[in-house]
Amino acid sequence: MRFLKRYPLPILLLFVLFHTIWSFTGRSHSTRKPDLRLERIESFGMDTNQGNLLGVQPWMTPNDYSKEENFRNKIESYIETAQKRGFLNPKTIVVFPEYLGTWLVVAEEKESVVSASKIEEAMRTLVLSNVYSFVWNLFHAKGKDSVRDALFRMKSEKMASIYTRTFSELARKYKITIVAGSILLPEPSVVDGVLKVGNGALKNGSFVFSSDGRVVENSPLKIYPIEDEKPFVEAAPIADLKVSSVPAGIIGVLVCADSWFPEVYDTFKKQNVDFVLVPSYVAPDNAMAAVWKGYNGASNPKDVLTQDIDRITEGEAWLKYALGGRMSKSGATHGINVFLRGSLWDLGSDGETIWVKRSTAKTFPRIHGASIVNLWID
């Protein structure tokens, strides 16, 4: 969203004079066969009728977000593939990545938003196509970065609606538990099994859908936003971090960076967690091969070795200081960490699924595509 900083409010208001008619034309809502780009399907362990953790890393493109039908078809295609492989049962927990729902911000927008090569161009068009709503939300923004706040706030009801319908219907249809990946919404809450959008600050939440289609009340909100998120994403208190009971056992969900902090595992241990699930997003391309610079958005915990900073890679740090290296402190027996991948304008993406079984952690060589990784619980 860097481009938005170049356009202060007075200039945006001037655009109204030239784009009132233009802003309501040029929308395209074509439906295409989903491009799964599924390059990896792996399964570990044996089915002992205790359930499984199914990590789905979809390959997402802007067109997948342009229309509700496209989004639904893309997500369901991965679930259908898993079903054909025999990976689905009433105790299955499917985990999708961080920010999977956030790019629904472009739903029902112009073709030029979807086809733009750069995120700055896409978001500029999005703002100009909704300039009156954007300006109204700009005055109601809560974050320090009011521009980015307003951008997501103005589309939040539509985003939440598509996200909720998609995952609620799929969880109910396949009779599974879904950790739906995260979505950026203003003051989200769960009331009587329904996801609600409020008027407060934007928060990054990963909502859990039970097999009856209801949203689980203890779905988590991100506790430790990274530096890029802090200007427009409000942190949730760690006191709100709670586990949830599903058919396979007791799950704890950590949104991306939250999985790096020792205190969240202590919190889960006190609540007798069985499984820890982590939806993540890492950018840009090849980020995991870069030299690790230490914690992003917070001070390094006391147990971090100073000699690791500027020496090991980002990927090695994920294995050592996030789920792979910390889950045992929670008492959980199994865990899985998935990353959002795709061609989303020029944002880039990196990361491969990490699964943990007791004292063993495993990841995979980098691929330029989607993956499904199944871990049987035993």
Residue pairs with C-beta under 8 A, 6 or more apart in sequence:
1 119
1 120
1 123
1 147
1 148
1 151
2 120
3 119
3 120
3 121
3 123
3 124
4 123
4 124
4 127
4 147
4 148
4 151
5 147
7 124
7 127
7 147
9 135
9 138
12 127
12 131
12 134
12 135
13 135
15 128
15 131
16 131
16 132
16 135
19 128
19 129
19 131
22 128
23 128
23 129
23 130
23 131
24 129
26 110
26 111
26 112
27 108
27 109
27 110
27 111
28 66
28 110
28 111
28 114
29 66
29 67
29 108
30 63
30 66
30 67
31 67
31 69
31 70
31 73
32 63
32 70
34 64
34 70
34 73
34 74
34 77
35 59
35 61
36 58
36 59
36 74
36 77
36 78
36 81
36 370
37 59
37 369
37 370
38 59
38 78
38 81
38 369
38 370
38 371
38 372
39 367
39 368
39 369
39 370
39 371
40 364
40 367
40 369
40 370
40 371
40 372
40 373
41 81
41 85
41 371
41 372
41 373
42 364
42 371
42 372
42 373
42 374
43 85
43 87
43 373
43 374
43 375
43 376
44 355
44 357
44 362
44 373
44 374
44 375
44 376
45 52
45 357
45 375
45 376
45 377
45 378
46 376
46 378
47 86
47 89
47 376
48 376
48 377
48 378
49 91
50 91
50 248
50 376
50 377
50 378
51 89
51 90
51 91
51 92
51 93
51 247
51 248
51 249
51 376
51 377
52 87
52 89
52 91
52 92
52 93
52 248
52 374
52 375
52 376
52 377
53 93
53 95
53 275
53 277
53 334
53 335
53 336
53 355
53 374
53 375
53 377
54 82
54 87
54 88
54 92
54 93
54 94
54 95
54 372
54 373
54 374
54 375
55 95
55 336
55 337
55 338
55 353
55 355
55 371
55 372
55 373
55 374
55 375
56 78
56 79
56 82
56 94
56 95
56 96
56 338
56 370
56 371
56 372
57 97
57 338
57 339
57 340
57 341
57 351
57 352
57 353
57 370
57 371
57 372
57 373
58 74
58 75
58 78
58 96
58 97
58 100
58 340
58 341
58 342
58 370
59 341
59 342
59 343
59 369
59 370
60 74
60 100
60 103
60 340
60 341
60 342
60 343
60 344
61 342
61 343
61 344
62 103
62 106
62 113
62 114
62 115
62 116
62 122
62 344
62 345
63 70
63 114
64 70
64 71
64 74
64 342
65 71
65 103
65 104
65 105
65 106
65 107
65 114
66 106
66 107
66 108
66 109
66 111
66 113
66 114
67 107
67 108
68 107
68 162
68 165
68 166
71 104
71 107
71 162
71 166
72 165
72 166
72 169
72 170
75 96
75 166
75 167
75 170
76 170
78 370
78 372
79 88
79 94
79 170
79 174
79 176
81 372
82 88
82 94
82 372
82 374
83 174
85 372
85 374
87 372
87 374
88 174
88 175
88 176
89 176
90 175
90 176
90 211
90 247
91 246
91 247
91 248
91 377
92 176
92 177
92 248
93 176
93 177
93 178
93 179
93 246
93 248
93 251
93 275
93 277
94 176
94 177
94 178
94 179
95 179
95 181
95 277
95 278
95 279
95 336
95 338
96 178
96 179
96 180
96 181
96 279
96 338
97 181
97 182
97 279
97 280
97 281
97 338
97 339
97 340
97 341
98 181
98 182
98 204
98 206
98 255
98 256
98 279
98 280
98 281
98 339
98 340
99 181
99 182
99 183
99 184
99 204
99 281
99 340
100 180
100 181
100 182
100 183
100 279
100 340
101 159
101 162
101 163
101 180
101 181
101 182
101 183
101 184
102 152
102 159
102 182
102 183
102 184
102 204
103 344
104 155
104 158
104 159
104 162
104 163
104 183
105 126
105 151
105 152
105 155
105 159
106 113
106 114
106 122
106 126
107 155
107 158
107 159
107 162
108 158
109 125
109 126
109 129
110 125
110 129
112 122
112 125
113 122
113 125
113 126
113 129
114 122
116 122
116 125
116 345
117 345
117 346
118 345
118 346
119 344
119 345
119 346
119 347
121 345
122 345
123 151
126 151
127 134
127 151
130 154
130 155
133 154
134 150
134 151
134 154
135 150
136 154
137 149
137 150
137 151
137 153
137 154
138 146
138 147
138 150
140 150
140 153
140 199
141 147
141 149
141 150
141 153
142 149
142 186
142 200
142 201
142 202
142 234
143 149
143 201
143 202
143 231
143 232
143 233
143 234
144 230
144 231
144 232
145 231
145 232
148 231
148 232
149 201
149 202
149 232
152 159
152 184
152 185
152 186
152 202
152 232
153 186
153 202
156 185
156 186
156 197
157 197
159 183
159 184
159 185
160 183
160 185
160 188
160 195
160 197
163 180
163 183
163 195
163 207
164 194
164 195
164 215
167 178
167 180
167 207
167 209
168 209
168 213
168 214
168 215
169 213
170 178
170 209
171 177
171 178
171 209
171 210
171 211
171 212
171 213
172 211
172 212
172 213
175 211
176 211
177 208
177 209
177 210
177 211
177 246
177 247
177 248
177 251
178 208
178 209
179 206
179 208
179 251
179 253
179 277
179 279
180 206
180 207
180 208
180 209
181 206
181 279
181 340
182 204
182 205
182 206
182 222
182 255
182 256
182 279
183 204
183 205
183 206
183 207
184 202
184 203
184 204
184 233
185 197
185 202
185 203
185 205
186 197
186 198
186 199
186 200
186 201
186 202
186 203
187 197
187 198
187 199
187 200
187 201
187 203
188 195
188 196
188 197
188 198
188 203
188 205
188 207
188 221
189 195
189 196
189 198
190 196
190 207
190 215
190 216
190 217
190 219
193 214
193 215
193 217
194 214
194 215
195 207
195 215
200 234
201 233
201 234
202 232
202 233
202 234
203 221
203 222
203 233
203 234
203 236
204 221
204 222
204 225
204 229
204 233
204 255
205 219
205 220
205 221
205 222
205 255
206 219
206 220
206 253
206 255
206 279
207 215
207 216
207 219
208 215
208 216
208 218
208 219
208 244
208 246
208 251
208 253
209 215
209 216
210 216
210 246
211 247
216 244
216 246
217 244
218 242
218 243
218 244
219 244
219 253
220 236
220 240
220 241
220 242
220 253
220 254
220 255
220 258
221 236
221 240
221 255
222 229
222 233
222 235
222 236
222 255
222 256
222 257
222 258
223 235
223 236
223 237
223 238
223 241
223 255
223 258
223 261
223 264
224 235
224 257
224 258
224 260
224 261
224 297
224 298
225 233
225 234
225 235
225 257
225 297
226 256
226 257
226 296
226 297
227 296
227 297
229 297
230 297
238 263
238 264
238 267
241 252
241 258
241 264
241 267
241 268
242 271
243 250
243 251
243 252
243 268
243 271
243 272
243 273
244 250
244 251
244 252
244 253
245 251
248 274
248 275
248 377
249 274
249 275
249 377
250 271
250 272
250 273
250 274
250 275
251 273
251 274
251 275
251 276
251 277
252 264
252 268
252 271
252 273
252 275
252 276
252 277
252 330
252 332
253 276
253 277
253 278
253 279
254 264
254 276
254 277
254 278
254 323
255 278
255 279
256 278
256 279
256 280
256 281
257 296
257 297
257 298
258 264
258 278
259 276
259 278
259 280
259 322
259 323
259 326
259 337
260 295
260 301
260 321
260 322
260 326
261 298
261 301
262 301
262 303
262 326
262 329
265 276
265 326
265 327
265 329
265 330
266 329
266 330
268 276
268 330
268 331
268 332
269 329
269 330
269 331
272 331
273 330
273 331
273 332
274 332
274 333
274 334
275 332
275 333
275 334
275 335
275 377
276 323
276 327
276 330
276 332
276 335
276 356
277 335
277 336
277 337
278 322
278 323
278 335
278 336
278 337
278 338
279 338
280 337
280 338
280 339
280 340
280 351
281 339
281 340
281 349
281 351
282 288
282 314
282 339
282 349
282 350
282 351
283 347
283 348
283 349
283 350
284 347
284 348
284 349
284 350
285 348
285 349
285 350
286 348
286 350
287 314
287 348
287 350
287 351
288 313
288 314
288 315
288 318
288 350
288 351
288 352
288 366
289 313
289 314
289 315
289 350
290 313
290 314
291 310
291 311
291 312
291 313
291 314
292 308
292 309
292 310
292 311
292 312
292 313
292 314
292 316
292 317
293 309
293 310
294 300
294 304
294 309
295 301
295 304
300 309
304 321
308 317
308 320
312 320
315 351
315 363
318 324
318 337
318 351
318 354
318 363
319 325
319 354
319 361
319 363
322 337
322 354
323 335
323 336
323 337
323 354
323 356
323 361
324 337
324 354
324 356
324 361
324 363
325 361
327 335
327 356
327 361
328 358
328 359
333 357
333 358
333 377
334 355
334 356
334 357
334 358
334 375
334 377
335 355
335 356
336 353
336 354
336 355
336 356
336 373
336 375
337 353
337 354
337 355
337 356
338 353
338 373
339 349
339 350
339 351
339 352
339 353
340 349
340 351
341 349
341 350
341 351
341 369
341 370
341 371
342 349
350 366
352 363
352 364
352 365
352 366
352 367
352 371
353 363
353 364
353 371
353 373
354 361
354 362
354 363
355 361
355 362
355 363
355 373
355 375
356 362
357 375
364 371
364 373
